[in-house]
Structures are given as C-alpha cells and as structure tokens.
C-alpha cells in the first residue's frame, strides 16, 4: 500500500479538447451513449452513484494528452437507454463489453458502484488488460448500509425526492461531519432549494440531481447483488490499482483494504485528505488532478 498526497496538476494548462459523443448497442439492444475526449490508447471510465459520464470530464481531460477516454452514461442516465426489466450486474458488464468492442479500448476505471462493474468485468471480459477502481461499493459482511432502501423507495414513489436524497446521504455517510448535526427538516429544505436552482439552470440534456435520484435504487441493488462475493475477485489475473481516500466512510475504506488482500498483485494507493468524491469534477468537491496522477502512472 502507498499513502500519498498526490501531485497537484491543477496549475498545469487546461487541455482544450472537444468532447465528442457516440453510442453503442448492448447485447439486449439497449442504447449506451458515451462522451469521448483525447487521443491515444483507450480508457473507459465507469461512473458511480448520483453521477453521469460527464461527472468525470475533468479527470478525462487530465488524461487526454496521452489517452482516449470514453465516459459512458450508465443505464437510466443521460445519453443511455433505460435499466430494463432484467437489469443486473451482468447487463452492466455487457454494456462495458459493447463499448470495449466498438472502441478497441483495453483499460477501465470504475468508481463506487461503477467500481463493482469494473471488477466484475475484469473477471469475465478478456479484452480488459488493466483495471483501476476508486472505492468500489463492495459490501464486506454487510458493511454497506442498505436497510434505508425501503424508506428511500417510498419517498421516491410519493414524489419526495429531496427527502429521499437526504435519507440516502445520511445512510451512506456522505457529506461533511456537520451534515449529521443539521436537523433533517432543514436538510430537506436545503436539498430542495439546491435541486430547484439546478433545475432552473439545466438544459434539456443535463443530468440533474432530480433525474439521478431514482437511479440510487439500482446502484444499491448492485451492492446487494455482490454481497458475499469478494472472494471471487481472487481470480482476477490482470494488473489492478485500488484507490481510496483517507476521508471516505469506513465501509468504503474497508472494501479497498479487503480487496488488497484478495486480488493477486493488486496495488493500493491511499490519497491523503480526500473523500469518496475525489475522482469527480471540482464543482462537486473532487480533486481529479490527484487521481489523474495515479491513473497516468498505472495506465502508462
């Protein structure tokens, strides 16, 4: 394991590179849209919960001088089609398979729930040569909270989106420490105001918090599906990079630590001073320059 504060690339000139879009068709006929930036060997970035492909555009740009980065919108989001009645980890992996086949990419990076997809893909897709993950949401002996889902689903069903998001954030221990000291009613009001402000600025193609909220049900479904499967990842036979932050919830740090002991030859890097959102764009509290340093080293 390596603990590092990373190399800050934020002072380097921004890469001005146009973002293209494309689409592939998954095995079950579902449309999977993606964003593309850069040139060179391909890397597919698989986003996590409450995100879309564009949530990692700044990280993609930091790799764009040496890599072509593909940023798919996972099912139910943005450019991609619906989850479908047979949605599971298998269909997510089939989506990745279709993108790899169409682009010729061989390296993948997955975050949170997307990290679960990346790890499972590394087990089953021979096209993958290297896999990096940032805090995959892997439940170790029930470590990832899921009991909140019944309340969350009920709130979504009744149109109480702000309340549902607060339920999920509190259960998943996301947000600063002060978040847990603020009365729930005030949190719901603040969340409602944030969503309203975002909705007013959004264009027709923007993937807003309001649109993303229902997708949390499916992401935590992947968590439940992979409960008790960690030993299976001992069969991965390709280089693996495990990334995490010192400020992330304990259950996410536990998952990365456990994978280090199970995945043969895996290298773990802990980024000091960052949390679970480190790989995302800066406007959501990310530190993509730190994650980019490790990915450039790994995928070089």
C-alpha positions as CSV (number, residue, x, y, z in Angstrom):
1,X,0.0,0.0,0.0
2,X,1.1,3.5,-0.8
3,X,-0.1,6.6,1.0
4,X,0.3,9.8,-1.0
5,X,-0.8,13.4,-1.1
6,X,-0.6,13.2,-4.9
7,X,0.9,15.6,-7.4
8,X,-1.3,18.6,-7.9
9,X,-1.8,19.1,-11.7
10,X,-4.3,22.0,-11.2
11,X,-1.6,24.5,-12.1
12,X,-0.9,23.0,-15.5
13,X,-2.7,24.5,-18.5
14,X,-6.1,23.1,-19.2
15,X,-6.4,20.8,-22.2
16,X,-8.8,22.3,-24.6
17,X,-10.2,19.3,-26.4
18,X,-13.6,18.9,-27.9
19,X,-15.9,16.4,-26.4
20,X,-17.5,14.0,-28.9
21,X,-20.4,11.7,-28.3
22,X,-21.1,8.2,-29.6
23,X,-23.4,5.3,-29.0
24,X,-23.1,1.5,-28.9
25,X,-25.8,-1.1,-28.6
26,X,-25.5,-3.6,-25.7
27,X,-26.4,-7.3,-26.0
28,X,-30.0,-6.8,-25.0
29,X,-30.5,-4.0,-27.5
30,X,-30.2,-1.1,-25.0
31,X,-28.6,2.1,-26.3
32,X,-25.4,3.1,-24.3
33,X,-24.3,6.6,-25.1
34,X,-20.9,8.0,-24.2
35,X,-18.7,11.1,-24.3
36,X,-15.2,10.9,-25.8
37,X,-12.1,13.1,-25.3
38,X,-8.4,12.9,-26.1
39,X,-6.2,10.7,-28.2
40,X,-4.1,7.6,-27.7
41,X,-4.8,4.2,-26.1
42,X,-8.4,3.9,-24.8
43,X,-9.6,4.1,-21.2
44,X,-13.3,3.5,-20.3
45,X,-14.4,5.4,-17.1
46,X,-17.4,3.9,-15.3
47,X,-19.1,6.5,-13.0
48,X,-20.7,5.8,-9.7
49,X,-24.0,6.7,-8.0
50,X,-25.6,10.1,-8.5
51,X,-23.3,10.7,-11.5
52,X,-23.3,10.5,-15.2
53,X,-20.4,10.2,-17.7
54,X,-19.8,14.0,-17.6
55,X,-19.2,13.8,-13.8
56,X,-15.6,12.8,-14.6
57,X,-14.9,15.1,-17.6
58,X,-12.1,16.9,-15.7
59,X,-10.4,13.7,-14.9
60,X,-10.8,12.6,-18.5
61,X,-9.2,15.9,-19.7
62,X,-6.2,15.3,-17.4
63,X,-5.6,12.0,-19.2
64,X,-6.5,13.3,-22.7
65,X,-3.0,14.2,-23.9
66,X,-2.0,10.5,-23.8
67,X,-5.2,8.6,-23.8
68,X,-8.6,8.5,-25.5
69,X,-11.1,8.5,-22.6
70,X,-14.6,7.1,-23.0
71,X,-17.2,8.3,-20.5
72,X,-20.4,6.2,-20.8
73,X,-23.6,7.2,-19.2
74,X,-24.7,4.1,-17.3
75,X,-28.2,2.8,-17.9
76,X,-31.0,5.1,-16.9
77,X,-28.9,8.3,-17.3
78,X,-28.2,10.9,-19.9
79,X,-27.4,9.5,-23.4
80,X,-28.2,5.9,-22.5
81,X,-31.4,3.8,-22.5
82,X,-33.4,2.5,-19.5
83,X,-32.4,-0.1,-17.0
84,X,-34.7,-2.7,-18.4
85,X,-36.7,-5.4,-16.6
86,X,-33.6,-7.8,-16.4
87,X,-31.2,-5.2,-15.0
88,X,-28.3,-6.6,-13.0
89,X,-24.5,-6.6,-12.8
90,X,-24.5,-8.8,-15.8
91,X,-26.2,-6.2,-18.0
92,X,-23.8,-3.5,-16.8
93,X,-20.9,-5.7,-17.8
94,X,-22.4,-6.4,-21.2
95,X,-22.7,-2.6,-21.7
96,X,-18.9,-2.3,-21.0
97,X,-18.3,-5.2,-23.3
98,X,-20.1,-3.4,-26.1
99,X,-18.1,-0.3,-25.6
100,X,-14.8,-2.1,-25.5
101,X,-15.6,-3.9,-28.7
102,X,-16.6,-0.7,-30.5
103,X,-13.7,1.4,-29.4
104,X,-10.8,-1.0,-29.1
105,X,-10.1,0.2,-25.5
106,X,-8.4,-2.3,-23.1
107,X,-8.2,-0.3,-19.8
108,X,-11.1,0.5,-17.4
109,X,-11.5,2.7,-14.4
110,X,-14.6,2.4,-12.2
111,X,-15.8,4.4,-9.2
112,X,-18.1,3.3,-6.4
113,X,-20.9,1.2,-7.9
114,X,-19.0,1.6,-11.2
115,X,-16.1,0.0,-9.4
116,X,-18.2,-3.1,-8.9
117,X,-18.9,-3.2,-12.6
118,X,-15.2,-2.8,-13.4
119,X,-14.1,-5.6,-11.1
120,X,-16.7,-8.0,-12.4
121,X,-15.8,-7.1,-16.0
122,X,-12.2,-7.8,-15.2
123,X,-13.3,-11.3,-14.2
124,X,-15.2,-12.1,-17.4
125,X,-14.1,-9.9,-20.3
126,X,-10.8,-11.0,-21.9
127,X,-10.4,-7.6,-23.7
128,X,-9.6,-5.9,-20.5
129,X,-5.8,-5.6,-19.8
130,X,-5.8,-3.3,-16.7
131,X,-8.4,-2.2,-14.2
132,X,-8.3,0.6,-11.7
133,X,-11.1,1.3,-9.2
134,X,-11.8,4.1,-6.7
135,X,-13.5,2.7,-3.6
136,X,-15.8,0.1,-5.1
137,X,-19.1,-0.1,-3.1
138,X,-18.4,-3.7,-2.2
139,X,-20.2,-4.9,1.0
140,X,-17.9,-7.0,3.3
141,X,-20.0,-8.9,5.8
142,X,-22.9,-6.4,5.5
143,X,-20.7,-3.4,5.8
144,X,-22.5,-1.3,3.2
145,X,-25.8,0.1,4.5
146,X,-28.9,-1.0,2.6
147,X,-31.7,-1.0,5.2
148,X,-32.6,2.6,4.2
149,X,-33.8,1.5,0.8
150,X,-37.4,0.7,1.8
151,X,-37.8,4.3,3.1
152,X,-36.0,5.7,0.1
153,X,-38.1,3.9,-2.4
154,X,-41.3,5.0,-0.6
155,X,-40.2,8.6,-0.7
156,X,-39.3,8.4,-4.4
157,X,-42.7,6.8,-5.1
158,X,-44.5,9.7,-3.3
159,X,-42.5,12.4,-5.2
160,X,-40.5,13.4,-2.1
161,X,-37.2,13.5,-4.0
162,X,-35.4,15.8,-1.5
163,X,-36.4,13.6,1.4
164,X,-35.2,10.5,-0.4
165,X,-31.8,12.1,-1.2
166,X,-31.4,13.1,2.5
167,X,-32.3,9.5,3.5
168,X,-29.7,8.1,1.2
169,X,-27.0,10.6,2.1
170,X,-27.4,10.1,5.8
171,X,-27.4,6.3,5.5
172,X,-24.4,6.3,3.2
173,X,-22.5,8.8,5.4
174,X,-21.9,11.2,2.6
175,X,-21.4,14.9,3.2
176,X,-19.3,16.8,5.8
177,X,-19.5,16.0,9.5
178,X,-21.8,19.0,10.1
179,X,-24.3,17.3,7.9
180,X,-25.2,14.9,10.6
181,X,-25.8,17.7,13.2
182,X,-28.3,19.6,11.0
183,X,-32.0,18.9,11.6
184,X,-33.5,16.6,9.0
185,X,-36.2,19.1,8.0
186,X,-33.6,21.8,7.3
187,X,-31.5,19.3,5.2
188,X,-34.6,18.5,3.1
189,X,-35.3,22.2,2.6
190,X,-31.7,22.9,1.6
191,X,-31.7,19.9,-0.8
192,X,-35.0,21.1,-2.3
193,X,-33.5,24.6,-2.9
194,X,-30.4,23.1,-4.5
195,X,-32.4,21.0,-6.8
196,X,-34.6,23.9,-7.7
197,X,-31.6,26.1,-8.5
198,X,-30.1,23.3,-10.6
199,X,-33.4,22.7,-12.5
200,X,-33.7,26.4,-13.4
201,X,-30.2,26.4,-15.0
202,X,-30.5,23.0,-16.6
203,X,-30.8,22.5,-20.4
204,X,-32.7,19.6,-21.9
205,X,-29.7,17.2,-21.9
206,X,-28.4,17.9,-18.4
207,X,-28.4,15.0,-15.9
208,X,-29.7,16.7,-12.8
209,X,-29.9,15.5,-9.2
210,X,-33.7,15.2,-9.6
211,X,-33.2,12.9,-12.6
212,X,-30.5,10.9,-10.9
213,X,-32.2,10.3,-7.6
214,X,-34.2,7.3,-8.7
215,X,-31.1,5.6,-10.0
216,X,-29.8,5.1,-6.4
217,X,-32.2,2.2,-6.1
218,X,-30.4,0.4,-8.8
219,X,-26.9,1.2,-7.6
220,X,-27.7,-0.2,-4.2
221,X,-29.2,-3.2,-5.9
222,X,-25.7,-3.9,-7.3
223,X,-24.4,-3.7,-3.7
224,X,-26.9,-6.3,-2.6
225,X,-26.2,-8.5,-5.6
226,X,-22.4,-8.5,-4.8
227,X,-22.7,-9.1,-1.1
228,X,-20.6,-12.1,-0.1
229,X,-18.8,-12.3,-3.4
230,X,-15.4,-10.7,-2.5
231,X,-13.5,-14.0,-2.7
232,X,-14.4,-14.3,-6.3
233,X,-12.1,-11.5,-7.2
234,X,-9.1,-13.7,-6.3
235,X,-9.5,-15.0,-9.8
236,X,-8.6,-11.7,-11.5
237,X,-5.4,-12.2,-13.5
238,X,-4.5,-8.7,-14.7
239,X,-3.0,-5.6,-13.1
240,X,-5.3,-3.9,-10.6
241,X,-5.0,-0.5,-9.0
242,X,-7.0,0.2,-5.8
243,X,-7.5,3.8,-5.0
244,X,-9.1,5.4,-1.9
245,X,-9.1,8.5,0.3
246,X,-8.4,9.0,4.0
247,X,-11.7,10.9,4.5
248,X,-14.1,8.4,3.0
249,X,-16.6,6.4,5.1
250,X,-15.1,3.5,6.9
251,X,-17.1,0.9,4.9
252,X,-15.5,2.1,1.7
253,X,-12.0,2.1,3.1
254,X,-12.7,-1.5,4.4
255,X,-13.6,-2.7,0.9
256,X,-10.4,-1.4,-0.6
257,X,-8.3,-2.9,2.2
258,X,-10.1,-6.3,1.8
259,X,-9.6,-6.3,-1.9
260,X,-5.8,-5.7,-1.5
261,X,-5.5,-8.9,0.4
262,X,-7.6,-10.9,-2.1
263,X,-6.7,-9.7,-5.6
264,X,-3.3,-11.2,-6.6
265,X,-0.7,-8.4,-7.0
266,X,-3.1,-5.6,-6.5
267,X,-1.6,-2.2,-5.7
268,X,-3.4,0.0,-3.2
269,X,-2.8,3.8,-3.1
270,X,-4.4,5.9,-0.4
271,X,-4.8,9.6,-1.2
272,X,-4.5,11.8,1.8
273,X,-7.1,14.4,2.6
274,X,-9.7,13.4,0.1
275,X,-13.0,11.6,0.3
276,X,-15.3,9.4,-1.9
277,X,-15.9,12.1,-4.5
278,X,-12.2,12.7,-5.2
279,X,-12.3,11.5,-8.8
280,X,-15.2,13.7,-9.8
281,X,-15.3,17.3,-11.1
282,X,-14.2,20.1,-8.9
283,X,-17.6,21.8,-8.7
284,X,-18.8,18.7,-6.7
285,X,-15.7,18.7,-4.4
286,X,-13.5,16.5,-6.5
287,X,-9.7,16.5,-6.7
288,X,-9.4,14.9,-10.2
289,X,-5.8,16.1,-10.6
290,X,-4.7,13.8,-7.7
291,X,-6.5,10.8,-9.1
292,X,-5.2,11.5,-12.6
293,X,-1.6,11.3,-11.4
294,X,-2.1,7.7,-10.2
295,X,-4.1,6.7,-13.3
296,X,-1.5,8.1,-15.7
297,X,1.2,6.2,-13.9
298,X,-0.8,2.9,-13.9
299,X,-2.0,3.1,-17.5
300,X,1.3,4.4,-18.9
